[in-house]
Amino acid sequence: MHLISPHEALHTGPCVAGLQVSILYGAVVEAVITFISRIIALQSGSLMPILSAVLNSLTTVFLCIVALDSSGGFFNPILASALTLNCQGNNLVEHIFVYWLGSLSGGMIARTMHMVLRGQTPSQYRKLHEKTE
């Protein structure tokens, strides 16, 4: 509705990609921050819900601030695509490499590390979660 000038600027200004570094460095940044976010979220599942929520919130804010000037700090491929796909500064291949492959690899590594820390194999983990659903 463009009720205030900052909102109007977001909708009428040029769309600029968040990636400010090389695509390899950006993909590594996205993988690392996604890994940290996911491993903390998974491991904090055994804590009190309020403590888990605070820990995850603080982690998310910290990671966004740390990565803001390099990759944009999205650590979520859907969010990155919704906000920056086809913006000036990156082509489709670069976007997919950084925001999809980087984030998804970080998330998969975190899930695997979580299973290892719990002493579970992937099949044991699946069986446990099939019973709880």
C-alpha atoms as a printed R data frame, in Angstrom:
    type eleno elety resid chain resno      x       y       z
1   ATOM     1    CA   MET     A     1  0.000   0.000   0.000
2   ATOM     2    CA   HIS     A     2  3.116   2.218   0.191
3   ATOM     3    CA   LEU     A     3  1.934   4.020   3.321
4   ATOM     4    CA   ILE     A     4  5.481   4.993   4.292
5   ATOM     5    CA   SER     A     5  8.387   5.936   2.064
6   ATOM     6    CA   PRO     A     6 10.682   2.987   3.045
7   ATOM     7    CA   HIS     A     7  8.011   0.514   1.918
8   ATOM     8    CA   GLU     A     8  7.508   2.381  -1.315
9   ATOM     9    CA   ALA     A     9 11.273   2.341  -1.923
10  ATOM    10    CA   LEU     A    10 11.342  -1.451  -1.425
11  ATOM    11    CA   HIS     A    11  8.704  -1.964  -4.093
12  ATOM    12    CA   THR     A    12  9.743   0.662  -6.609
13  ATOM    13    CA   GLY     A    13 13.536   0.644  -6.237
14  ATOM    14    CA   PRO     A    14 15.908  -1.608  -8.134
15  ATOM    15    CA   CYS     A    15 16.163  -5.231  -7.064
16  ATOM    16    CA   VAL     A    16 19.763  -5.983  -6.074
17  ATOM    17    CA   ALA     A    17 21.134  -9.428  -5.204
18  ATOM    18    CA   GLY     A    18 22.402 -10.051  -1.685
19  ATOM    19    CA   LEU     A    19 25.585 -11.809  -2.806
20  ATOM    20    CA   GLN     A    20 28.533  -9.425  -2.400
21  ATOM    21    CA   VAL     A    21 31.366 -11.988  -2.665
22  ATOM    22    CA   SER     A    22 32.426 -14.742  -5.065
23  ATOM    23    CA   ILE     A    23 29.912 -17.509  -5.648
24  ATOM    24    CA   LEU     A    24 32.147 -20.121  -3.992
25  ATOM    25    CA   TYR     A    25 32.671 -17.979  -0.888
26  ATOM    26    CA   GLY     A    26 28.940 -17.164  -0.807
27  ATOM    27    CA   ALA     A    27 27.999 -20.848  -1.035
28  ATOM    28    CA   VAL     A    28 30.388 -21.695   1.799
29  ATOM    29    CA   VAL     A    29 28.950 -18.874   3.932
30  ATOM    30    CA   GLU     A    30 25.393 -20.079   3.293
31  ATOM    31    CA   ALA     A    31 26.379 -23.695   4.019
32  ATOM    32    CA   VAL     A    32 28.092 -22.766   7.289
33  ATOM    33    CA   ILE     A    33 25.342 -20.523   8.614
34  ATOM    34    CA   THR     A    34 22.671 -23.054   7.625
35  ATOM    35    CA   PHE     A    35 24.665 -25.798   9.347
36  ATOM    36    CA   ILE     A    36 24.977 -23.745  12.539
37  ATOM    37    CA   SER     A    37 21.305 -22.801  12.502
38  ATOM    38    CA   ARG     A    38 20.107 -26.364  11.910
39  ATOM    39    CA   ILE     A    39 22.459 -28.092  14.360
40  ATOM    40    CA   ILE     A    40 21.448 -25.697  17.134
41  ATOM    41    CA   ALA     A    41 17.756 -26.135  16.296
42  ATOM    42    CA   LEU     A    42 18.047 -29.923  16.250
43  ATOM    43    CA   GLN     A    43 20.183 -30.194  19.365
44  ATOM    44    CA   SER     A    44 18.052 -27.726  21.329
45  ATOM    45    CA   GLY     A    45 14.989 -29.937  20.869
46  ATOM    46    CA   SER     A    46 15.733 -31.605  24.187
47  ATOM    47    CA   LEU     A    47 15.769 -28.295  26.094
48  ATOM    48    CA   MET     A    48 12.823 -26.523  27.663
49  ATOM    49    CA   PRO     A    49 10.697 -25.019  24.859
50  ATOM    50    CA   ILE     A    50 11.214 -21.398  25.954
51  ATOM    51    CA   LEU     A    51 14.981 -21.885  26.231
52  ATOM    52    CA   SER     A    52 15.059 -23.562  22.826
53  ATOM    53    CA   ALA     A    53 13.064 -20.705  21.260
54  ATOM    54    CA   VAL     A    54 15.351 -18.044  22.761
55  ATOM    55    CA   LEU     A    55 18.494 -19.914  21.718
56  ATOM    56    CA   ASN     A    56 17.222 -20.381  18.153
57  ATOM    57    CA   SER     A    57 16.102 -16.753  17.886
58  ATOM    58    CA   LEU     A    58 19.419 -15.374  19.100
59  ATOM    59    CA   THR     A    59 21.307 -17.717  16.775
60  ATOM    60    CA   THR     A    60 19.227 -16.633  13.776
61  ATOM    61    CA   VAL     A    61 19.769 -12.934  14.471
62  ATOM    62    CA   PHE     A    62 23.498 -13.426  15.022
63  ATOM    63    CA   LEU     A    63 23.930 -15.450  11.819
64  ATOM    64    CA   CYS     A    64 21.989 -12.921   9.749
65  ATOM    65    CA   ILE     A    65 24.170 -10.090  11.026
66  ATOM    66    CA   VAL     A    66 27.399 -12.030  10.445
67  ATOM    67    CA   ALA     A    67 26.524 -12.971   6.853
68  ATOM    68    CA   LEU     A    68 24.653  -9.839   5.832
69  ATOM    69    CA   ASP     A    69 27.572  -8.227   3.965
70  ATOM    70    CA   SER     A    70 28.739 -11.387   2.216
71  ATOM    71    CA   SER     A    71 25.840 -13.570   1.053
72  ATOM    72    CA   GLY     A    72 22.911 -11.724   2.571
73  ATOM    73    CA   GLY     A    73 22.516 -14.290   5.350
74  ATOM    74    CA   PHE     A    74 19.389 -16.035   4.112
75  ATOM    75    CA   PHE     A    75 20.170 -19.692   5.025
76  ATOM    76    CA   ASN     A    76 16.820 -20.544   3.489
77  ATOM    77    CA   PRO     A    77 16.627 -21.193  -0.277
78  ATOM    78    CA   ILE     A    78 12.943 -20.297  -0.574
79  ATOM    79    CA   LEU     A    79 13.443 -16.978   1.209
80  ATOM    80    CA   ALA     A    80 16.505 -16.157  -0.884
81  ATOM    81    CA   SER     A    81 14.626 -16.953  -4.087
82  ATOM    82    CA   ALA     A    82 11.552 -14.985  -3.074
83  ATOM    83    CA   LEU     A    83 13.612 -11.904  -2.263
84  ATOM    84    CA   THR     A    84 16.505 -11.931  -4.735
85  ATOM    85    CA   LEU     A    85 15.926 -14.295  -7.679
86  ATOM    86    CA   ASN     A    86 16.444 -12.432 -10.969
87  ATOM    87    CA   CYS     A    87 17.778  -9.347  -9.188
88  ATOM    88    CA   GLN     A    88 20.726  -7.398 -10.577
89  ATOM    89    CA   GLY     A    89 24.074  -8.881  -9.663
90  ATOM    90    CA   ASN     A    90 23.590 -12.644 -10.023
91  ATOM    91    CA   ASN     A    91 22.394 -14.975 -12.722
92  ATOM    92    CA   LEU     A    92 20.246 -18.066 -12.147
93  ATOM    93    CA   VAL     A    93 23.178 -20.516 -11.953
94  ATOM    94    CA   GLU     A    94 24.957 -18.396  -9.334
95  ATOM    95    CA   HIS     A    95 21.752 -18.046  -7.334
96  ATOM    96    CA   ILE     A    96 21.091 -21.802  -7.340
97  ATOM    97    CA   PHE     A    97 24.701 -22.620  -6.479
98  ATOM    98    CA   VAL     A    98 24.890 -20.212  -3.533
99  ATOM    99    CA   TYR     A    99 21.414 -20.240  -2.053
100 ATOM   100    CA   TRP     A   100 20.168 -23.709  -2.927
101 ATOM   101    CA   LEU     A   101 23.233 -25.951  -3.000
102 ATOM   102    CA   GLY     A   102 24.994 -24.059  -0.207
103 ATOM   103    CA   SER     A   103 22.011 -24.035   2.134
104 ATOM   104    CA   LEU     A   104 20.852 -27.566   1.373
105 ATOM   105    CA   SER     A   105 24.326 -29.031   1.858
106 ATOM   106    CA   GLY     A   106 24.691 -27.219   5.189
107 ATOM   107    CA   GLY     A   107 21.312 -28.528   6.304
108 ATOM   108    CA   MET     A   108 22.074 -32.105   5.290
109 ATOM   109    CA   ILE     A   109 25.427 -32.045   7.058
110 ATOM   110    CA   ALA     A   110 23.714 -30.712  10.198
111 ATOM   111    CA   ARG     A   111 21.104 -33.483  10.093
112 ATOM   112    CA   THR     A   112 23.816 -36.113   9.687
113 ATOM   113    CA   MET     A   113 25.871 -34.590  12.523
114 ATOM   114    CA   HIS     A   114 22.764 -34.554  14.727
115 ATOM   115    CA   MET     A   115 22.229 -38.269  14.097
116 ATOM   116    CA   VAL     A   116 25.902 -39.013  14.827
117 ATOM   117    CA   LEU     A   117 25.765 -37.026  18.068
118 ATOM   118    CA   ARG     A   118 22.688 -39.013  19.101
119 ATOM   119    CA   GLY     A   119 24.386 -42.271  18.140
120 ATOM   120    CA   GLN     A   120 21.814 -43.145  15.490
121 ATOM   121    CA   THR     A   121 22.059 -44.473  11.992
122 ATOM   122    CA   PRO     A   122 19.790 -42.952   9.328
123 ATOM   123    CA   SER     A   123 17.504 -46.017   9.399
124 ATOM   124    CA   GLN     A   124 17.183 -45.860  13.197
125 ATOM   125    CA   TYR     A   125 16.406 -42.160  12.983
126 ATOM   126    CA   ARG     A   126 13.688 -42.751  10.357
127 ATOM   127    CA   LYS     A   127 12.103 -45.564  12.391
128 ATOM   128    CA   LEU     A   128 12.049 -43.417  15.528
129 ATOM   129    CA   HIS     A   129 10.378 -40.518  13.732
130 ATOM   130    CA   GLU     A   130  7.897 -42.752  11.886
131 ATOM   131    CA   LYS     A   131  6.621 -43.995  15.269
132 ATOM   132    CA   THR     A   132  6.149 -40.459  16.639
133 ATOM   133    CA   GLU     A   133  4.215 -39.140  13.623
